[in-house]
Amino acid sequence: MSPGPARAALTEFVLKVHSRCDLACDHCYVYEHADQSWRRRPARMTPEVLRAAAGRIAEHAAAHHLPRVSVILHGGEPLLLGPERLRRVLADLRAAVAPVTDLRIGMQTNGVLLSERFCDLLAEYDVAVGVSLDGDRAANDRHRRFRNGASSHDQVLRALALIRRPAYRRLWSGLLCTVDVRNDPLAVYESLLAEGPPRIDFLLPHATWDSPPPRPGGGAAYADWLRAVYDRWRADGRPVPVRLFDSLRSTAGGGPSGTEWLGLDPVDLAVIETDGEWEQADSLKTTYDGAPATGMTVFSHSADDVAGSPELARRRAGRAGLSDECRRCPVVAQCGGGLFAHRYGDGHFDHPSVYCVDLKELIVHVNENPPASAPAPLAAEPADDLIDRLAASTGDRSAVRRLVEAQTAIVRALLGAVAGDLPGAGPGADGWAALTDLDRHAPDSVARVTAHPYVRAWAVECLAGAGTGARYGADYLAAIAAAVARDAGVTLRLAVPVRAGRLHLPTVGTVLLPEVGDGAAEVHVGPGSLRVTAGAVTVRVDAAGNEPRWQPTRALVADDVTVLLEDGDPHRDCHRLPAAGRLDDATAAHWATTFGAAWTIVRDETPGHAEELRAGLRALVPLRRSGAGVSEASTARQAFGGVAATETDAGSLAVLLVHEFQHSKMNALLDLYDLVDGTRPAGITVGWRPDPRPPEAVLQGIYAHAAVADIWRVRADRHVDGAQAVYRRYRDWTAEAIGALERADALTPVGSRLLRQVAHAVAGWPS
């Protein structure tokens, strides 16, 4: 049985905080196309509208238990608000939305008004900034001019130079470039690349069948233009993520597109205009006057009302909502019919995209000429920038989020690889089909479950042929799908594997079925219910979990963080130390108390590391205590976000969490970059181990011990007994190991940069 429909939820909101612009771009969809509703709207969003909008967003996030929402400040030109009004907008958004979900604020700007004062404000509120630039001066000046015809190119380059400064670089989300086939594609690409952007978005100019795009020379002009850029980008080794190309590579492997321009991802975006009216995506302004309208406002209607409206429903229909021609097309899963607005003509949207011929040719070309390395760049910014941010002794939450995003891409690829080896039928194939469907309807639930550290550990073991004994093979995909359905609250019935008498659903819990041994059971997931049937045995798990065969996965909850206490996942035993078995209730309660106290210590002593842990720590695995009785901890190379530790006191656990998560971050970095030169093996002596260590282990130790030294430095400043001696020991170990690793000359340029940044921080500490 397929899963039932999930409740519609919106996760991205565009706020039109200012409806006018200081440029007069002749290709602008707001002012130059069919819909002219901007003329009757106020120039600025009032505080009353802003507070109502923020309240609706918070209400929606709370009702749907959304882990995060994105709010994009848009216009017109949002910087026309000025710094003071913009501050009030950001403060009101944070006050209303941040208490209920992880709020990510972005802004799209032409950059003309960007200043240090604005950048300081945007940094204060952690706002990601996208800047529009169409290429070199000649390309940019075709469309992006002031009303008097003057060029805006110099002002935009000045803005980019400002946002590239180290203090602001983390804010920059990328460049947006609208394609004009009259511009030289390679000159445009090179000029954009020269600015060092973290990402490039190439957008097709808005057009419909009633008002088609210009095609000088005829044919698939836009495919030809983009193909030239793709080939050069591929030959350059993909120096920067390009969303269009990355989306095509992702959808080629059955993954999401991450954009409404391509693929069959469900629409999860709504616009709030300056007067509080709810609208659909701005691109619809190009079709006919009033096309984006919903007839709703933030004062009269909730976000749920908008999400359930017929206007959005027709854009959530996926393949079924496409024209007959599109449904028959062999590349429909990648194209998705193109942007919805681009299908308009003769009063309806039942057409292929006006760019159909271009999209088809580009998709075929990209599929036939994949990048030489793994698909989709895994880091959303240049190596130097991410390395510098992760080397900061104060921690950097947004950098850890980049690692989390990279891990998401890796796990998706691993799941796809496991599914690719499946036979055509069976629990694994059924699980993969269900998981693929769930990813369309409940992507946040898929992301939550597959972010569990031991899903990746299982996938790696499975691909290595290690799914034996208590471990699960490829059929475990069915268990993952059932866990996602449970998280999403949708209906699903699947055959799920049982190993050694245990049926495990990752992040959810374990059903004990000793009668089955190795086999399968039918799992029925419904809203608020879970039923498992194996022969004559039926296990029903109610909301309270009152079932002796049921061992739920418990959670460690502190003031502002929740981490799973993972004592049941069969793949958690991938650490170098043996995992403990199922904890009794009293021991689990003691872990919860200790974790809560340890979290308070981390937050008070090293708030930056607390932010990183909040962004990336997913599970804590209790370890069996060794005969020596000392506190021990470990991370696993293939389990990002998982930390294993023996039961200990709160102060020691606080240090262990920071120390081990540094190793987890380093493991994630090693997924992205070669840090060690493998052609130069060397045994390096360090203070914390008697045996010579390989360069990678030394780099790992330096990274982790620097963070531990920083904790004890703070404790020494607070005059904690014995802290000064411990601080000096870790500081000296770290400094000596840095010198030894530098002399070994065993790192790549990226690894050397990381080492230099850590060395710089350590050198600034007191002796």
N, C-alpha and C positions, 0 to 999 in steps of 0.2 A: 504494500500500500504506500502510495506517495504521501509526503507530508502535506498537511492542510495549509491553507494560506496563512501567512503571518500577518499580524496587525501592521498596517502601514506606519512607517516612522520616517520622519525627516531628520537628517543629520547635518545638513548644511543650509545656512540661512544667509542670504545676501541683503545687507542693510543699505538702502540708498540714503546715506546720511546727508548728501548734498546733490541736488539734481541739475546743477549747472556746471559748465566746464570752462577753463581758461584757454583751451585749444578749440579749433574748429576743424576737426578731422573729417574729411568728406566721406569716409567709409563708416562712420560711427552709427551703430544700430539705434542709439537713443534718439538722436536728433535728425538723422538723414534718411530714415526709412519710413515705412507705412504708418506705424503707430506714433502719434504725436501727443500722447497724453502728458508728456513732460510740461507742456505749455500751461496746463491748468493746475499743476502741482506747486506747492511752496518750494522755495529754493533750498531750505534747510529742514531737516527733521527736527521737530520741536522736542524739548525734554519730556513732554507728556507722551508723545508718540514713542519715543525711545524707551521710556520706562514700561509702557504697555507692551511693546515688542519684546523687550528683554524678559518681561514676566511670562509672555506666551512661550518663549523659547525654553525658559526654566521649567515651566509647567509641563511642556512636552517631554523634555529630557527626563524629568522625574517620573512621569506616567509610564514611559517606555523603558525605564532603567538604562538609558543610553550611557555607555562608558565615556563618550566624548561627543561634543558637537563643535562644528566650525561656524564661525560668524565672519563673513567677509564684508568689510566696509568698502562701499562702492559709490558710484555716482552716475553721471557727472564725474567730478573730481573731488574725492573726499578731503583732500588737503585744503580746499577752499573753506572748510570749517574754521581754520585757524587753530593754533595750539590749545587755547583755553577751552573752546567748545569741544575739540577733539578729546581733551582730557576728561571732560564731563561724560562724553559718550563712553569712553573706555572704562571709567570708574563705575558708571551705572551698569554696564554689561557685566563686569566682574562681580559687582555686588549681588546681582540678581541670579546669574547663571553659575558662577564658579562653585557656590556651595552645594550644587546638586550634581555636577558632572565636570569632567575635564574640558574646560573651555579653551578652544584654540581660535585666536583672532587673527585674521589676515586682512590685507588691504591691497587693492589694485590701484595704481596711480600712474599718471604720465610722468611724474618725477619733477616737473618744472618747479614746484614750490618746496621741494624737499630741502630741509635745512638742519643744522646741528640741533636746534631746539626741538624740531619735530623728531629727529632721530633719538634724542635723549628720552623723549616722551614714549616713543614706540618701543624703545628698549626697556623702559620701566614696566610697560604692560605686556612685554613679550609678543609683539605684533609682527607677524611675517609679512614682508612687503614684496609684492610683485610689481615690476616696472615694465611699461610698454615701450618697445623700441623696434622699428621695422628694418633696421640694418644700418648701413653707412649713411652719410649725409644725403646722398642722392636718393637712396631708397626711402629713408625716413621722411624726406621732404616732399615726397609724392602726395602724402596724405596728412601727416602730423604737423600742421602749421597753426600759427596764431591767426586770429580773425583778419589781421591786416596782411596776411600772407607771409609773415616772417617765419624763418626756420626755428624749430624748437630743439634741434639736434644738440647744440652746445649745452643747453640747460639740462638735457637728459644725461649727457656724458658727465656733467658736473655732479648731478645727483648720484650717478653710479660710482664715481670716485669717492663720494662721501660715504655711501653705504658699504663700500669695500673696506673702509677703515676697520682695524681690529675690534674697536669698541662696538661696531654696528654690524659687522659681517654676518653674524648669526641670524640677523633679522631678514636678510635677503633671501627670498624664496625663488626668484628666477626672472627671466625675461620672457615677455609675450610678444610675438612677432606675427603680424598679419601678412599673409603671402600676397604678393603682387607679381604675377608672372612676367611683367615687364622688367623687373629687377633681376640682375644677375644672381642666380642662386648661390654660387660659391662665394661671391663677394659679400652677400648678406650673411651667410654662415660664418665666414671668417671674421667679419666685423662683430658679430654677436659673440663669437668665441673669444675674441680679443678682450672682451670686458670681464672674462673670468666668471660667468654666471654659475650658480649652483644647479640651474636647470633651464632649458629652453622649451617654450611652447610655440609650435607653429600652428596658426589658425587659418583655415580657409576663409576668404572674405564672404560675408553673409550674402546669400542670393537665394532665389526661389525659381520655380519654373515660369512664374509670371514675370520675373525680373532676373534672368539668368546672368551668370558671371561672364565677364569679358574673356574671350578666348582668342587672343591674337595668334594667327596661324592655324587656328582650329585644332582638332584632335584632343588628346588627353593632356592639355597644356599643364595642368596642375600636378598631374602624376609625373610628368617629365621633370618639372621643377623640383618636386620633393624627392624624386628618385636620384637626382644629381646630388642633393644634399645628403641623402641617406648613404649613397656610395662613398662619398668623401668622409662622412662621419664614421662609417664602418672601417674605412681604410686607416683613419686616424686612431683607431682603437677605442672608439666611443669615449672621447675625453670628457664628455659632460652628458648627463641624462637628457634625452629629448623625449617628451611625453608621448608624442604621436608614435614614434618608432617603438618605444618601450611598450606602449599599449598594444601595438600589433604583434610584438613578440609574445606578450603575455597571453593575448587571446588565441594565438596560434597553438599554445599549449593547454587551452581550456581554462585559462585563468581570467580574472576580471580585467576590464579595460581601464578602470579608474578615471573615466571621462565620459561625459554624455555625447561626445562627438563620435564615438565608436562603440561597438559591442552591444551586448544586451543587458548590461547592468541596469537594475531598477532605478528610476529617478528618485532621488532623495533630497531635492533642493527646492526651496521656495524663496521668493523675493519679497521684501517689505519696502514699499515706496516711502517717500518723505512724508506723505499724508497718512501713513498707516495702512494703506491698502495692500492686501496680499496679492501677489502676482506670481505667474509662472516664470520660467527662465526668460531673461532679457532677449535672447535670440529670436523669440517669437515676435518681437517688435518689427521684424523685417517682413512679416507675412501680410497682415492687414491691421487696420486701426482697431484697437481694443483686443487684439489676439491674446495678450498675456493676462488679461483681467480674469478674476475669479468672482467678483462681486462681494468679496469679503474684506473685512478690516480687522486689525488687531484688537479693536475695541468690541467688536461684535462676534468674532469667530476665533476659535482656537486653532492651533497648528494641526490638531487631529482633523478638524473640519476641512482644512486645506488638503491634507494628505489623502483624505477620503473623497475628495471632490471628483466629479467626472472628468474634469480637465486633466488632473494628474493621473487618474486611473487609466486613461487611454494611453498614457506614456509609460505605464508600468506593465503593459500587456506583453512585453518581450516580443518573441518571434510571431506570436499570434496577432499582434497589432500591426504587422508590416503588410505591405502590398503583396499580392500574389507573386509578382515578379521577384520581389526580395526573398520571399520564403523559399522560392525554388533555386535561389542563387547558391553556388557552392561555397562562397566566402561570407555568407550571412552572419555566421557566428562571430566573425572578426569585424565586419562592417557594421552590422546591426541596423542597416538601413541608413546609416549616416545621421547627422544631426536632425532632430525632428523638424526644426524650422525649414531646413533645406529640402524637405519633401513637399512643401506646399505648392499648389498650383490649381487653377480653375476652381477655387473655393473649397478645396479639401486637401488632406495630407496623405491620401492613399496613393502615393507615388514613391518610387525610389528617390534617393537623394539627387538633387540637380548635379551633384558631383559623382554620380554613380560610376561613370566610365573611369574617372580618375582614381577613385577609391579602389575599384577592382584591380586596375593595373598596378597600383602601388602595393596592394596587399600581395598579389602574386609575386611581384618583384622581391619584396621583403621576405616572403616565405621561401623563395628559391635561393636567396642570398643571405642566410642568417649570419649574425656576427660570429667571429671565430671563437669567442669565449662564451661563457654561460650567458643565457638570455637575461636581459633587463639589468641594468646597473643596480647594484645593491646599496649604494650610498647616494644620498640626495645632495651631495656637495663635494667639492674637490677634496682630495686626500689631505692636503695641508691644513685646511680649515677644520675638518673633523678631528684630525690628530691633535691640533692645538687645543681644541675645546676639551677633548677627552684627557689631555695631559694636565689640565688645570687642577691644582690641589683642592680648590674649593668646590669641585664638582660642576657638572653642567647637565641639567635635566633634558634640555632639548637635544643635546648630542646623544644621550642615551636613547631618546625616542627614535633618533635616526638608526641606531643599532637595532632597536625593536622592529622598526619597519624593514630593515634588511633581513632580520631573522624571519619575519613573516614571509618574505619572498622566498627565502631558502626552504622553509618548511613546505610552502606551496609546491615548490619544485620537487621536493622529496616525495610528497604525497602523490604528485603526478607520476613520478618515476615508479613508485610502488604500484599504482593503478595500471601503469603501462605494461607491467609484467603479468597482469591477472588473466586468467582464462575468461571466456566470454560470459560465463554464468557462475553463480555461487554467491555466498555471503559477501565476499570482498567486492565483487562487481556490483552487487546490489547496494552495498554500502557506499561505494564511490558514486553511483548514480544518485543516491539520496543526498550525499554530501554536496555534489555539484548543484543539485536543485536547491538545497538549503542555502548555498552560497549566493544564489540569486535573490532569495526571499529573506534570509536572515544573516547577512554577511557579518554583522557584529558578533553574533553568537559563534559563527565559524571562527572568527578571529580570536575570540576569547578561549575557545577550547583548544585550537591548534597552537596557541601561544604557550600552552602548558609545556614545561621543559621536556617532559618524558614522552610527549608525542614525537618530537624530533628524535629522541634517543631510540624509540621504537623503530622509526622509519629507517634510520641508519643501520640498526641491527638487522632489520628485515631485508634491506638491500644487500647486506653482507652475508645473507643466508643464515643469520643467527636466531631466527624465530623458532626456537625449539624449547622443550621443557615447559617451564612456567611462563616463558615468553610467548608472545603472540606473533603469528605470521601476517600475511597480507589481509586475511579476513578481518583483522582488527579495524580495518576501515569502517566496518559496520558498527563497531563499538564507538568509534569517533563520531559517526553520523548520529547514533542514538544519543550520545552526550550533547551534541549540538542541538538536537530536537528538544531535549530536556531543558537546555538553557533558553531556547527560543520560545518554549511553551507551545509547540506545534505538535500535531499528531503524526506518528510514524510507527510502522510495524516492520521489524527486520529480524532475520536470523542473525544472532550475534555469537561469536565463538566463546567456548568455555575451555579454560586450560587449567589442569590440575585441580578441577573442581571449583574454579573461581571465574565468574563472569565480571569483568571489570569495565567500567565506563569512565574514561579519563576525565578528571576534575569532578566527577559525580560520586562514585563509590563502587563497592564490590558486593555482588550477590554470591553467597556461598552455596555451591551445588555439588557436594561431594559425590552424590549419586551419578553424576554425569561424567566425572573424570575429564577426559578430553572429548569435546563434542561441540554441540551448539544448543542454544535455547532461543525461543522466540521472545523478543522484547517488544512490548507495546508501550509507547510513550504517548501520553496525552497531556493536555493542559493541567498541571498540578498533580499528575499521576504517573506511576511507573509500575508495570506488571511484567513479570518474567515467568515463562512457562517452559518447563523441561519435562516431558513425559507426564507423570502423575503429580509432579511438584509445581505449584504455583506460588510465586512470591509477590505479594502486593506491598508496595512501599507507599505509605500515606505521607501527608505533609510533615508529620512529626518524626517519620522514620522509625516507627515502632514495629520492628520486624526483626526477630533474632538472626535471620539469615542475612540481614542487610548491614553493611558496614559503610556508612557514608563518609565521604571525604570531609574532614573537619577543617575549619579555618581559624587562623590566628588573626584577631582583629584588634588593632590599636586605634588611637584617636582618628587617624586619617589615612590608614593603610590596612589592606586585607591581604593576607598571604595564606595559601593552602598549607595545612599541616599534612604533608604527604607521607602516610605510613601504609598505603595500600597499593599504590601503582606498581605493577610487576616489573616495570622498566626503570624504577628509581634506583635499582641496585647497580648503577653504572658508575658510581663514584669509586675512588680507589680504596675506600673503607666500607665495611659491610653495613648495610642498612638494618635498623631495628625492625622488629615485626610490629604487628598491630598493637597500638598503645591502649592500655585500659583507660577508663574515663578519668580516673584521678591523675594519672600521668599526663594525659592530654591537657587537663585543666591546669596542671603545673606549668606545662610548656606555654600555654596561653598567657598565664600570669607573667612568666619570665620574659616572653617576647614583648609584651606590653611595656614592661619596665625597660627592656633593652631599647625598644624603639624610642622611648622618651629620651634616653641617654644619647642615642645617635642624633636625634633631632636637635637636642640642646648643644651637643658638643661639635657636631659637624653637619649643620643644616643643609649644606650643598650635597653631601653624600646621602642624606635622608631623601632629598628630592630625586636623586638618581635611583635609589632603592625603590621609591614609590613608583617610578616610571618603569622599572625593569625587573624587580624581584617578584617571582610568581609562586615559588614553593620552597618550603623548608622541610628537609628530610631528616628525621631523627636517626642518628647512627647508634650502633651497638657500642657500648663503652668498652675500651680495651682493658686488659689486665692492669696496665700502668695507672689507670684512673685519671689521666690528664684530659683536658679539654682538647678535642680534635674537630677539624672541619675540612670540607673538601668541596670542590666543584668538579663538574664533568665536562669534557671538551664538547660533547654533543648535546648538552642540556642547558642552554642559555636561560638564565633566570632562575635556576635551581641551586640552592645551597644546602649542603648536608652538614650536620653538626651533632656532637654529643650533648646531652643535657648538662647545663652548666648554670652559673649565676648570670644575672642580667648584665653586669659590667663586662664580663668576658664575652657574652653572646653579642653585645653591641660591637665589639672589636672584630669578632669573627664574621659578622654579617658584612661589615665594610670591607674587610680583608678579602673574603671569598668573592664578593661581588666585583672587586677589582679584577680577579682572575676571570670571572664571567665576561666582563667587558673586554678583556684582552682576547679571550677566545673568539668573541664576536668580531673584533678587529681583524683577527687572523683569517676569518672567513672572507674579509673584504680585501685585504692587502697582504702582500708578502713583506714581512717585517725583518726576516732573517735571511741572510745569504747562505743558501744551502750548500754552496760550493766551498765554504770555509768552515769545516767542522772544527770545533775547539772545545776543550774541557776547561772551564773557568772555575776557580776556587772562590767561594763566597763565604761570608761569615756565618750564615744560618745553616749551612750544611757541611759535613766533613768531606764529602766526596765531590770531585770536580763535576760541574754541571754543564750541559749543552747551552748554547747561546739563548735559545728560545726560553728555556727554564729560568735563566738568569734574568732575562727581560721581564718575564712574568713575575719573578720575585721582587725585582726593583719596583715594578708598578704597584704591587700589592703592599710591600713594606713601606713605601713612601706614604701611602694612605694611613697605615698603622702608626707610623712615626708622627704624622700630623695629629692623630687623635691624642697620642700621649703628650704631644707638645701643648695641646689645649689643656689637658689635665694638669700638666706641670705648671702652666700659667695660673691655674686655679688652686695650686698648692696641694694637690692630691698626694697623699703619702706614697713615696716610691716612684712617682710618675716621672720625675726628672731622669732617674737612672734608666728607666725603660725607654723613654724618649731618646736618650743619647745612644742607647744600644741599637735601636732601629734606624736612627738617623745615620750612625756610623756604618752599619751594615749596608744601607742603601747607597751612601756616598762612595764607599769602597767598591761596591759591585758596579756602580756606574763607571768608575775609572777603569776597572778591569775589562768591562765590556767594550768601552771605547778603544782600549789598547788592542783588543782582539780583532777589531775591524771586521766584525761578522754580521753587520746589519745592512739592510738595503737603505737607500736614501730615505724612504718613508719611516723605517724603523729608527734610523739615526735621528730623524727630526723628533720623533716621540721621546727618545732618550734625552736629547738636548733640552727639551721643554721640561721634562721631569727634573733633570739636573739643575736647571735654572731655578726651579721652585725650591729644591733642597738647599741650594747654595744661599738662599735668602733667609733660611732659618737660623736662629741663634745657636751658638756652639755650647 
